[in-house]
Amino acid sequence: MKKVTVRMVGAAAGVSHATVSRVLNNDPRVHPSTRLAVIRAAQQLGYRLESGGGRKTIALILPNAVAGGYMGHMLMQIRAEISSRGYHTELVSPSDIDILNDRVISGGISLAIDNDQEAWEELKTLPLVKVNQTGNHLNRIYCVRSDGIQAMDLAVEYLAARGHRRIAYLSDVAEERDRRLCSRRYDGFIAAMRRLGWSDPHRFMHFFAWHELPDFVALKKQGITAFVCAGEMTGVFVARGIHLQKLRIPEDFSLLGMEYVRISQALLPAQTTLVQNYSELAFHALELLEQLIRGETPAGDITVPYSLIERESVGSL
């Protein structure tokens, strides 16, 4: 197949190759209609749009609401990694992905929780890396995610080493949604509990709305001694619920949560937690994207292991 050139794009758009170069350099003197015609022609010809100035632009797709916790820290690390590699950043919401048809960008990284994959697939020539989501390699969409299976194995092994056998999994999202999460924490907990000797680990799994916490007194009567809380806020809600029901951590229940940066350590007692490696997620997201931008095919998606911070919320039996 004949290589598409700047001159061919200019001919298709009805402009000079010099005008195409000005579009690629985001020259503000180019009329919007001319700019759009050049970008459309490039897309139709399969020409990869990249800035002629040598500094590429990465589209960073964010959820419609960016708060603190996981999303805030993930955003901070991704922005730092993008900047350290010399890229510009264009921030986009999932509902506005189509505006990238009018931009000169080299690829994208998605932190969005919403399903933006179908919209992105309309941008045929652009690679995408998704963080803690699912990909589609046929459409050059890859992903980097935290390893939920390893996380649950780490949590159950840690609790078991301290004498706990009846370990409950608590999640503040619906069971069906939890099972579909790409992290696979659900599957990881079941596998870890089976290795611990339980043939029916589902009996130890509880799903609830944050304002309708489980009956912890009843769980204590069932012999539950420890909780693994799936989700940053879950451990906070559970700790409060245990306190309101006149029980104590770790005397009545040991609690192992997911790290909520600067919050988990401030709780009473400070929570032992599983921690996502934000800097590693960001690094591998950019590594994957750069491979795709160079036209290479990555070996596959990347999983990043959790680590564990030991604090005061887990006791030994």
DOMIMAR-790311 format. One line per field, with one value per residue (C-alpha): residue in three letters; x negated, y negated, z; residue number from 1. Coordinates in steps of 0.001 Angstrom, whole numbers. Layout:
residues N
zafi c(ALA ...)
c1 c(X ...)
c2 c(Y ...)
c3 c(Z ...)
domi c(NUM ...)
end
This chain:
residues 317
zafi c(MET LYS LYS VAL THR VAL ARG MET VAL GLY ALA ALA ALA GLY VAL SER HIS ALA THR VAL SER ARG VAL LEU ASN ASN ASP PRO ARG VAL HIS PRO SER THR ARG LEU ALA VAL ILE ARG ALA ALA GLN GLN LEU GLY TYR ARG LEU GLU SER GLY GLY GLY ARG LYS THR ILE ALA LEU ILE LEU PRO ASN ALA VAL ALA GLY GLY TYR MET GLY HIS MET LEU MET GLN ILE ARG ALA GLU ILE SER SER ARG GLY TYR HIS THR GLU LEU VAL SER PRO SER ASP ILE ASP ILE LEU ASN ASP ARG VAL ILE SER GLY GLY ILE SER LEU ALA ILE ASP ASN ASP GLN GLU ALA TRP GLU GLU LEU LYS THR LEU PRO LEU VAL LYS VAL ASN GLN THR GLY ASN HIS LEU ASN ARG ILE TYR CYS VAL ARG SER ASP GLY ILE GLN ALA MET ASP LEU ALA VAL GLU TYR LEU ALA ALA ARG GLY HIS ARG ARG ILE ALA TYR LEU SER ASP VAL ALA GLU GLU ARG ASP ARG ARG LEU CYS SER ARG ARG TYR ASP GLY PHE ILE ALA ALA MET ARG ARG LEU GLY TRP SER ASP PRO HIS ARG PHE MET HIS PHE PHE ALA TRP HIS GLU LEU PRO ASP PHE VAL ALA LEU LYS LYS GLN GLY ILE THR ALA PHE VAL CYS ALA GLY GLU MET THR GLY VAL PHE VAL ALA ARG GLY ILE HIS LEU GLN LYS LEU ARG ILE PRO GLU ASP PHE SER LEU LEU GLY MET GLU TYR VAL ARG ILE SER GLN ALA LEU LEU PRO ALA GLN THR THR LEU VAL GLN ASN TYR SER GLU LEU ALA PHE HIS ALA LEU GLU LEU LEU GLU GLN LEU ILE ARG GLY GLU THR PRO ALA GLY ASP ILE THR VAL PRO TYR SER LEU ILE GLU ARG GLU SER VAL GLY SER LEU)
c1 c(0 -1333 -2424 -121 -1998 -1269 -916 1710 3663 3459 4708 7653 8532 8058 5246 1466 -885 -2087 1444 1508 -1733 -216 2765 445 -1358 1948 1287 4078 4098 5713 9454 11547 13251 9891 8537 11537 11206 7537 8257 11159 9025 6210 8608 10161 6736 5543 2844 1727 2107 -896 -2174 -4974 -6575 -7833 -5669 -2706 658 2307 6052 6777 10359 11760 14986 17688 16943 13355 13183 10454 9382 8461 9427 7654 4387 4575 5109 2160 -195 957 529 -2958 -3948 -2593 -4440 -7724 -7672 -7180 -3603 -818 2465 6008 8646 11866 15032 16505 19502 17234 14893 16193 14531 11198 12135 11243 7948 4421 3664 1497 3552 5462 5494 8845 9507 13243 15506 18164 18027 16264 15019 17691 17226 13455 13711 15129 11683 10218 6575 6060 4658 6098 4937 7522 6680 8527 10949 11275 9695 10256 7016 8665 9332 5911 7378 5174 5411 3337 5036 4388 4345 7437 6843 3380 4817 7415 4845 2547 5373 6642 3135 2306 5435 5056 1478 2984 5382 8485 10476 13985 13177 16032 15844 17767 18576 20741 21591 24181 22998 23544 21491 18768 18486 18034 15225 12038 9994 11586 11505 14664 13011 9822 11581 13416 10187 8267 10955 11059 7312 7996 10230 13756 15814 18589 16831 19916 21457 18817 19613 21907 23066 24783 25536 23379 26462 27680 24725 24785 25831 22370 23724 25290 22047 20160 22582 21864 18208 16886 13656 12278 13440 11876 13440 13484 13356 11729 14832 16075 13595 14619 18332 17730 15576 18280 20993 19046 18617 22330 23271 21142 18428 14689 11812 9722 11096 14364 13439 10210 10624 8508 9514 8362 6027 7744 4693 4429 7728 6995 4086 6170 8975 9183 7721 5596 6550 4403 4935 4239 2599 2737 -591 485 -2951 -3369 93 -764 -4192 -2827 103 -2339 -4630 -1735 -532 -3985 -4261 -917 -1859 -5040 -2875 -4017 -1755 -2137 -2532 756 2468 511 1487 -174 -309 1024 -1060 91 -322 -157 1440 3636 6970 5946 5393 4297 6486)
c2 c(0 -3435 -5588 -8529 -11845 -15413 -16375 -13663 -14932 -18477 -17380 -15531 -18575 -21039 -22943 -23197 -20905 -24012 -24511 -20891 -21517 -24576 -22479 -19844 -22578 -23949 -27312 -29653 -31470 -28479 -28982 -26434 -25130 -24584 -22875 -20527 -19719 -18753 -16579 -14825 -14170 -12761 -10437 -9203 -8464 -6770 -9383 -9520 -13063 -14205 -17637 -18752 -20596 -17361 -17558 -15220 -15742 -13005 -13046 -12277 -11070 -11727 -10687 -13327 -13886 -13785 -13697 -12685 -9198 -6804 -9068 -12118 -10263 -8385 -11662 -13250 -10395 -10199 -13958 -13786 -10870 -12594 -15800 -13985 -12514 -15912 -15570 -18101 -17007 -17555 -16824 -15287 -13890 -10586 -12412 -14708 -12201 -13134 -16563 -14774 -14411 -18097 -17866 -16833 -14182 -11072 -8837 -8715 -7436 -6848 -7065 -7194 -4770 -5242 -3063 -5239 -2372 -2543 -6288 -5901 -3191 -5804 -7479 -4771 -5844 -6640 -4228 -4169 -2826 -2375 -2313 243 1017 3531 3184 4315 5202 5447 1714 890 398 1835 1595 1515 2567 3361 7096 7759 11510 11014 8408 10776 13561 11169 10078 13569 14927 12026 12576 16349 15994 14195 17006 15848 18469 17009 13973 11982 9989 6704 4596 1501 2175 4603 8202 8302 5150 6396 9605 7619 5386 5924 6062 9488 8964 11072 14076 13499 13691 16894 18555 17437 18728 22067 22378 21692 24773 23397 25144 22526 19119 17293 17563 15100 12440 9517 6678 3595 -85 -2363 -3588 -16 1639 5324 6465 6850 8366 11162 11656 11973 14676 16520 16659 14015 12578 10475 8383 7642 4392 4065 368 -2710 -4032 -582 -345 -3790 -2908 467 -998 -3527 -825 1411 -1502 -2419 1177 1001 3311 2709 3004 5148 6682 7885 7756 7311 5047 4931 2223 601 -2356 -5751 -7997 -10294 -8914 -5264 -6238 -8881 -6525 -5135 -2619 -3267 -719 2003 1698 2976 286 -300 -1368 -4594 -5474 -2003 -2174 -5565 -4414 -1308 -3243 -5592 -2732 -927 -4094 -4948 -1465 -1955 -5423 -3967 -1443 1511 4247 4608 8109 7626 5834 5210 6010 4248 5951 4435 4017 4096 1461 2920 698 1253 2613 6283 8368 11958 14731)
c3 c(0 -977 1946 2600 2529 3596 -81 -616 2410 1056 -2361 -806 1317 -1558 167 -124 1758 3615 4958 6099 7993 9651 10748 12189 14125 15466 13795 15021 11668 9931 9444 11428 8275 6589 9674 9785 6070 6533 9575 7821 4730 6865 8672 5435 3968 7155 7758 11392 12651 14642 15468 13215 16118 17633 20768 20581 22271 24336 24978 28638 29053 32505 34235 34339 38035 39304 43079 45501 46420 43634 40765 42138 42721 39420 37576 39373 38448 34828 34358 35877 33607 30489 31358 32118 28600 26971 25734 25698 27340 26107 28760 27449 29034 27721 26258 24217 22599 19162 19393 18978 15316 15121 17043 16163 18789 18794 21080 24333 27890 29544 33267 32668 34493 31803 28708 26146 23980 21277 20867 20665 18035 15673 15708 13523 13472 17156 19778 23284 26655 29405 33109 35263 32451 29599 26179 22600 20843 17424 17689 19185 22653 25407 29169 32326 35530 39151 39841 41945 42035 43533 45933 47362 47658 49533 51862 52698 53230 55547 57640 57671 58954 61963 62715 60815 58917 58659 56530 54991 51749 51945 48894 48573 44912 43582 43182 39418 38922 41257 39250 36001 37283 35296 38527 39252 43025 43242 41575 43543 46901 45996 44816 47930 50284 48507 48990 52660 52684 52148 49459 49659 49821 48465 51937 53150 50521 51366 49115 50479 49971 52132 54020 54671 56378 57390 60838 62350 65571 63512 61556 64836 65969 62700 63667 61270 62667 59814 56843 53481 52264 48457 47618 49126 50862 51902 54759 55994 55969 57600 60385 61186 61130 63493 65899 65751 66547 69712 68446 68208 65739 66033 69261 67698 64011 62124 59093 55945 53471 50234 50724 50689 50590 53637 55018 55889 58121 59918 61012 64530 64475 61386 58738 57285 53537 50046 47916 44166 42681 40956 39613 38058 36475 34967 33756 32010 30519 28776 27785 26091 24389 23052 21561 19834 18581 17039 15197 17300 18671 22459 23870 25741 28582 31786 35365 38286 41714 44916 48038 51675 54381 57881 60500 63572 62312 62115 65221 65745 67175)
domi c(1 2 3 4 5 6 7 8 9 10 11 12 13 14 15 16 17 18 19 20 21 22 23 24 25 26 27 28 29 30 31 32 33 34 35 36 37 38 39 40 41 42 43 44 45 46 47 48 49 50 51 52 53 54 55 56 57 58 59 60 61 62 63 64 65 66 67 68 69 70 71 72 73 74 75 76 77 78 79 80 81 82 83 84 85 86 87 88 89 90 91 92 93 94 95 96 97 98 99 100 101 102 103 104 105 106 107 108 109 110 111 112 113 114 115 116 117 118 119 120 121 122 123 124 125 126 127 128 129 130 131 132 133 134 135 136 137 138 139 140 141 142 143 144 145 146 147 148 149 150 151 152 153 154 155 156 157 158 159 160 161 162 163 164 165 166 167 168 169 170 171 172 173 174 175 176 177 178 179 180 181 182 183 184 185 186 187 188 189 190 191 192 193 194 195 196 197 198 199 200 201 202 203 204 205 206 207 208 209 210 211 212 213 214 215 216 217 218 219 220 221 222 223 224 225 226 227 228 229 230 231 232 233 234 235 236 237 238 239 240 241 242 243 244 245 246 247 248 249 250 251 252 253 254 255 256 257 258 259 260 261 262 263 264 265 266 267 268 269 270 271 272 273 274 275 276 277 278 279 280 281 282 283 284 285 286 287 288 289 290 291 292 293 294 295 296 297 298 299 300 301 302 303 304 305 306 307 308 309 310 311 312 313 314 315 316 317)
end
